[in-house]
Amino acid sequence: MRDEGPSRALLDWYDAHARAMPWRTGPAARKAGIRPDPYAVWLSEVMLQQTTVAAVRDYFHRFTARWPGVGALAAANDGDVMAEWAGLGYYARARNLLKCARVVVAEHGGRFPETRAALLNLPGIGPYTASAIAAIAFGEQATVVDGNVERVMARLFAVETPLPAAKPELTALAEGLTPPDRPGCHAQAVMDLGATICTPKSPACGICPLRAPCRARALGTQADLPRKLPKKPKPTRHGIAYLGRRADGAWLLERRPDKGLLGGMLGWPGAEWGDAAQEAPPLAANWRDPGAEVRHTFTHFHLRLALRVADLPMDAAPARGRFIPAQEFRPSGLPTVMRKAFDLGQPALVPA
């Protein structure tokens, strides 16, 4: 049975305190009859995966200024999209973003499907994203569960089962609260509550609209929930990045394979990352060690990249990669780890 008390309290709170976001159609606009833009909802949800709202705002503005609709994005150059995505991480999302846009245009006439079930058939759209688009953009009674929602549910119902084992239980509890009326606003309300009041540390229970029914607050365990199993330590991998520049300022870069980490992105040549750094220069040259090391952490491992730099002759013929003219090279278009290598290695080269 659905408990409408917490849902009603949440919607009332959301109507008064909803966060303003560039991709969101707020409560006042919704009441005025303005419907959310499915393109904006989809794009923001993909960008927000594993990333913060603060980090996404500027990316969203740049993307929508350059590609204001799904048709424009579908027609975009792959390299341009990957360059604009640089810094957001999880680059498979950008590749799937393009695939999805092209399927929506080619198979759906440029309109996103309006049901969760149909949305799940699109590239790069999983259960969470499908639920979010269906609920927020199309008003389907779909349950949206992210980390904020899990935290709110764990505290509201005093769920002691640790994550990730608790996910099915927390999802069922969230589903029990999802109302048929305004499910999209409800989903955003729970996420806003978790982001602003029911925060991981020091939750502001005194101003929470769910403070009365919250079981963890009554027990005094709200700051301890949700419980989590200890994380396994991340392994460390090693590699070498080769920064080579010709006398005319052109940089030697190579595009990584489409599949795998940083797939499809431009980066510095180097061997596969492993337990030990393997020498694999792209051509014979006077490669020098600038005495710097790139340290970067991915989701599942830490990376340590040694650097090698070389001033290359105009007739250099690399075994792999290609030279990017100085006027076309944008460090900001590199993935974060490669940009770190540029920042550390570039000063050791002769000025172009």
N, C-alpha and C positions, 0 to 999 in steps of 0.2 A: 504494500500500500504506500502511495506517495504522500509524504508529509509536506503539506503546502505552507506550514508556518515558516520554517527557515527560508524557503524559496521566496515567499512574499517579502520577508524582511530584507533579504538580499537585494531583490529588485528595487525596493524602496530606497535602500542605501545607495545602490548603483545610480538611480535616477538623480540623486543629489551629489554623488561624489565620483562619478565615472572619470577615469583619466582621459585626457584629450590626446589622441594619437592621429597622425596624418592619414592612416589607413582605416580609421574607425568612423562609423556613422553613429554619433552619440545619441543619448536618449531623447534630447529635444528634437534633433533632426528626424529621428525615427517617428516620433509622435506627429511631426509635420508631414509625414508621408514619404520621406526620402529613404530609398532603399540602399543598402550597402552595395558597393561595387564588387562583384565576385572576383574580378581581376586583382583588386587591391587586397581583398581578404586572402586570396590564395598566395599572392606574392609575399605579403607580410608574414603569413604563417610559415612559409618555407624559409624565409630569412630568419625568423625568430627561433628556429630549431637550434638548440645548443648555444644560443646567443642572447644577449640582453636587449631590452627595448632601447636603451640609450645608444647601444652600438649600431642598431638597425636604422634609426631615424634618418641619418644622412644618406645611407645606402638606398633606402626606399625613395627618398626625394630625388636622388640622381637617376635611379632606374626609371621612375615614372615620368621624369622630365624628358628622358631620352627615348623611352619606349612607353608611351602613355596607355597602351592597351595591349591585349594579348596578340592581336594581329601584328602590331609593330614589333613585339618581342619575337614572334615566330619568324619574322623576316630578318632578324638581326644577324650580324656576323658572329660566329661562335667565339672568335678571339676577343671581340669587343665586349661580349657579355662576361667572359671569364676575367677579363681585365677589370671590369667594373666590380666584379664579385671579390676581387683580391682583398684579403684582410678579414673576410667573414668566415673563412675556413670551411671545412667539410665540402670540398669542391664538387663532389658527386651531386650535391644539391643543385649547383648551377648547371651541370650537364643535364640533369633531369628536368630542370626548369625549362630549358630550351625544348627538350623532347616533348614535354607536356604541352607547351604553348603550340607547338606544331601539330600535335594530335588534335587539340581543341579546334584549331583552325581547319585542318584537313578533314576531320571526321565529324565535327560537331558544329560546323558553320560559324566558328568563332565565339560560340556561347558555351559556358561551362555547364555540364550536366547538373541537375538540381537536386539529386538524391545522393545520399552517402554511398549507396550500393554502386551507382554508376560512376561516381567520383573515384572509387577505389580501383577502377579499371584504367585510370590515367597514369602515365609514368611518373614515378616519384611521389605519388600520393598514397600514404599509408593510412591506417585506421584513425590516428589522431587528426591528421590534416583533413581527411575526408569528413570527419565529424565536425571539425571547426568550420569548414566551408559550408557544409549542409545546414548547420545550425545558425551561423551568423549571417550568411549571405541569403539563405533560402528559407529559413524558419522551420527546418525539419527538427523534430524532437530527438536530436542526436546528442549523446553525452560526450562532452569534451573533457579529457583528463590529461593534464600536464603535471609538472612537479608542484606547482602552486596548489592545484586542485587536490592532489594526493595529500599534501600537508594539511589543508583545511579539513578534508574528510577524516584523516587520522586523528586529528584533535577533536573535531566535533563529535565523533563517535568513540573516542578513546580506544583506537585500534592499536593493540600492542604487538601484533605480528610485524616483524621487521621487513623493510623493503630489501630486495624486490619481491619477496614471496607474498607480500600484502597487496600487490597490484590488483589481482582479480577482485578481492574483497573491497578495496577502495573504489574500484570502478563500479561495482554493483551499488555501493552506497551513493556514489555520485549520480548514478542513473536513477536511483530512487528519489532524488531531489530535483531532477530535471523536469521542469513543468512543460505542459503542452503549449502554454501561452508564453511567448517571448523567450524561447529556448536559447537564442543567440545572445540576448542581453543577459540571461542567467549565466551562461557560460563565461561571458566576459566579466560578470560581477564576481564570480568565484575566483577567477584569475586575478582580478584587481585586488580582491580582499587578501589573497595570499601574498601579493607583491607589495602591498602597502600597510597592512595591519597584521595579518596572521603570518608574519615574517619568520624565517628560520630561527633567528635569535631575537630574544626580547619582544615577543608578540605584544601588541598594544591592546590587550584584552578589554581595558576599560572603555574603549570607544568602538568595540566590535559589535556589529549588528546581530551577531550570533552568540553573544556572550551568555545569554540566559540558557539556551539549550546545549551549550558546549560541555560535553562530559569531561573532557580533559581539564578544562578550567575548574570544574567542580572538584576534581581529584587533585588539582595542583600539579598535573603532569604535562601541561601544554608545551613547556619548553623542551621536554624530552622526546616529543613525538614529531614526526614519525621516527620510529627506531630504524636503524640501518645496520646491515651486516658489515663487518670490517672489510675495507677494500683491499684487494690484493696489490702488493707493490708492483709498480710499473717497471718493466725492464728498460735498459738503456741500449740504444743502437748507435753505431758510429758510421761516419762517412766522410767524404772529402768533396768540397765544392771548388771547381776550377773557374776563376774569374779571369777571362782573357779579353784584352781590348787592343784593337788595331790603332795605328798612328792616326787614322782619320776619325777616331772616336767610336767606331762600330764595336759592339759587344758580341761575344760569342755565347749564344744561348741555344738550348735544345728544348723541344716540346716533349713533355712526358707522355707516356702511353695513356690512351683514353681511360683505360681501366686501372684502378689502383689509387693509392694516395696521391693527391695533387694531380689527378688525371687530367690530361689535356692542357695543363698549365705550362707556361714558359718557365724555365729555370736554368741554373748553372749546370753544366755537364758534371758528371760524377758517377761513381760506381753505386751499386745497390747498397742500401744501408743494412748493416749486419752487426755481428758481435765485435768485429774489428774493421777498421777503415781499410779499404782496398784501393791501392793506387790505380787509377784508370784515366790518365790525361787524354783529352780529346785530340791532341797532336803533340809532336815533339817541340818543346820550347823551354826557355829558362824559367821554369815554374819556381816561385819563391814562396816561402812560408812567412806570412806577415806577423806571425806570433799571436794570432787571434783565433778564437774558437766560437762557433755559433752554438748557443744552447736554446733548444726549443722543445716544448712538450706537446705531443699529440694526445688524443684520447687514450690510447693504449700503451704508449711508450714515450720515453724521453729520448731526444736526439742530440748527439754531439757531432758537429760538423767541423772538421779541420779545413782550413782555407789554403788555397794555392793561387797565386796571382802571377800574371805574365803580360808584358808588353809585346804584342804580336806584330810581325811584319805584314805589309800590305798583301804579300803573296801567300799568306798562311792558308793552308788547305787542311782543315780539320777533318778527322775521320767521321765525326758526327756533329750534329748541330749546325747552325748557320749564323752568319753575322747580321745583327740588327743595326741599321744605320743609327747614328747618334740622334738624329731628329725624330726617329720613330720609337726610341727606347724610353720607356717610362718606368722608373723604379716602383712607382705606386701601383703599377699593374702586375707586379710580381706577387706570388703568395708570400705570406709573412716571413717564413723561414728563409726564403731566397732574398727577400729584402734585407733581412738582418745580415746575411752574408755580404750583400752589396755595401751596406753601411760600414761594415768592419773592414772589408777588403779593398774598396775603392781608393781610400787615401794612400795605399801602398803603391799605386800605379803612377806612372809618369803622367802629368796632366795632358789631356788631349788638346 
